[in-house]
Amino acid sequence: MNRSSKLVQFGLKKAFGYIEKDPEKNLVKLLDIVDQFAGDDPNMMGKQREAFRRVIDDPDNNMNQLMMRVLKDTDTEVVKAMFENFFLNANFIGWQTQEEMRKKYNCNIPWAILLDPTSACNLKCTGCWAAEYGNKLNLTFDEIDSIIMQGKELGVYFYIYTGGEPLVRKKDLIALCRKHHDCQFLTFTNGTLIDEEFADQMLDVKNLVPAISVEGFEEATDGRRGNGTYEKAVRAMGYLKERKLPFGISCCYTSQNLDSIASDAFFDQMIDWGAYFAWYFHYMPVGNDAAPELLPTPEQREYMYHKIREVRVTKPLFAMDFQNDGEYVGGCIAGGRRYLHINANGDCDPCVFIHYSNTNIRHNTLLEVLQSPIFMAYHDGQPFNDNHLRPCPMLENPEALQKMVEATGARSTDLQSPETVEHLCAKCEDYAKNWTPTAERLWKDSSRNPANQTQA
């Protein structure tokens, strides 16, 4: 019996017994068990465990307060499932397998797989790239099941549903959660299809967490997503909170909504709703009908850079910025380095925002996908910039994306209105040029900059 099996079978039940009785006092005991399992293995998130312990030891720390919220306000059995599936399987145990597979196959192996169960959606939001696919495409239950089984063979235990609106397929999603009870699932959703019956099903399976998309307060959300959408999303959060189910908020910031979506009042509102995390996404000018004027200005993006970091040390909410947090993950994480995207037609995109590929999960295994030309171009080219505040091969380094697509013969996977890579990258050239001076200044002072670490 290996160490991971021993931990799960003999340590987990006892550890959660401690937590359930007295979370403030006994959380450290749970971490002790994890540390015993991890030992001195450098691949077992040592820095993260050290940071976690510092938070536990400081009751005034806002992240300590967040952990207490999670432990006290979340159903105990759901917390157990999250710990086993996300922290143990997806991170500790899965990471070891991923590292072995990276060395064995000399290609990227992802930490998470994003996939679209359907291209259908009950809304049509302004600027949403998913609308470009139309509304009649679906991955079958068996296809999604196969992706997950193949993923687990590579050490992947974290699956994220995008779309379309994934909850159009809510029956299948619940069945997949039940079958793959050792995996953690997250779904981006507009929230309008979460009713009490579905919330009860989530409580039953325990391993599905929604990230509900809102654009700020009611006027901004309904302005982009349609009248009544905000009210339905807030009602859904109420159903989840009543059942002590974890959830987060997904926000797309643009040049037009940043003032409200990044305000202290909105962060406080998310906490009051009961959200544990907020996942911010930078508007991307993807698609022939995209609106480049919605791209944030350098000043606005720098504001978000500082604001998200401020929130992480002042509020009991874990805030993430997909674009501005590149410095914490070594730049671009797409192309299977940490994730990939599979659309509802089976096309395998290196990034959820970059729709060019030459491989399809209906014709190739997951491993073959990761070894395909476009994915290997990502593998060989990452990081695309030594400044990890300029991580993206499209948005900040458009010449890199154009070169990879042309060299590999990748085609557009947008089935409704295919966009040439030249057209997409041309929209990013001015943005990349304008952001560079700000990014260079911020990177020069960043503690994540290797030059600063060497000096230290």
Buried (B, 14 or more C-beta within 10 A) or exposed (E): EEBBEEBBEEBBEEBBEBBEEEBBEBBEBBBBBBBEBBEEBEEBBBEEBEEBBEBBEEEEBBBBBBBBBBBEBBBEEBBBBBBBBBBBBBBBBBBBBBBBBBEEEEBBBBBBBBBBBBBBBBBEBEBBBBBBBBBEBBBEBEBBBBBBEBBBEBBBBBBBBBBBBBBBBBEBBBBBBBBBEBBBBBBBBBBBBBBEEBBEBBBEBBBBBBBBBBBBBBEBBBBBBBEEBBEBBBBBBBBBBEBBBBBBBBBBBBBBBBEBBBBEEBBEBBBEBBBBBBBBBBBBBBBBEBBEEBBBBBEBBBBBBEBBBEBBEEBBBBBBBBBBBBBEBBBBBBBBBBBBBBBBBBBBBBBBBBBBBBBBBBEBBBBBBBBBBBBBBBBEBBBBBEBBBBBBBBBBBBEBBBBBBEEBEBBBBBBEEBBEBEEBBBBBEEBBEBBBEBBEEBBEEBEBBEEEEEEE
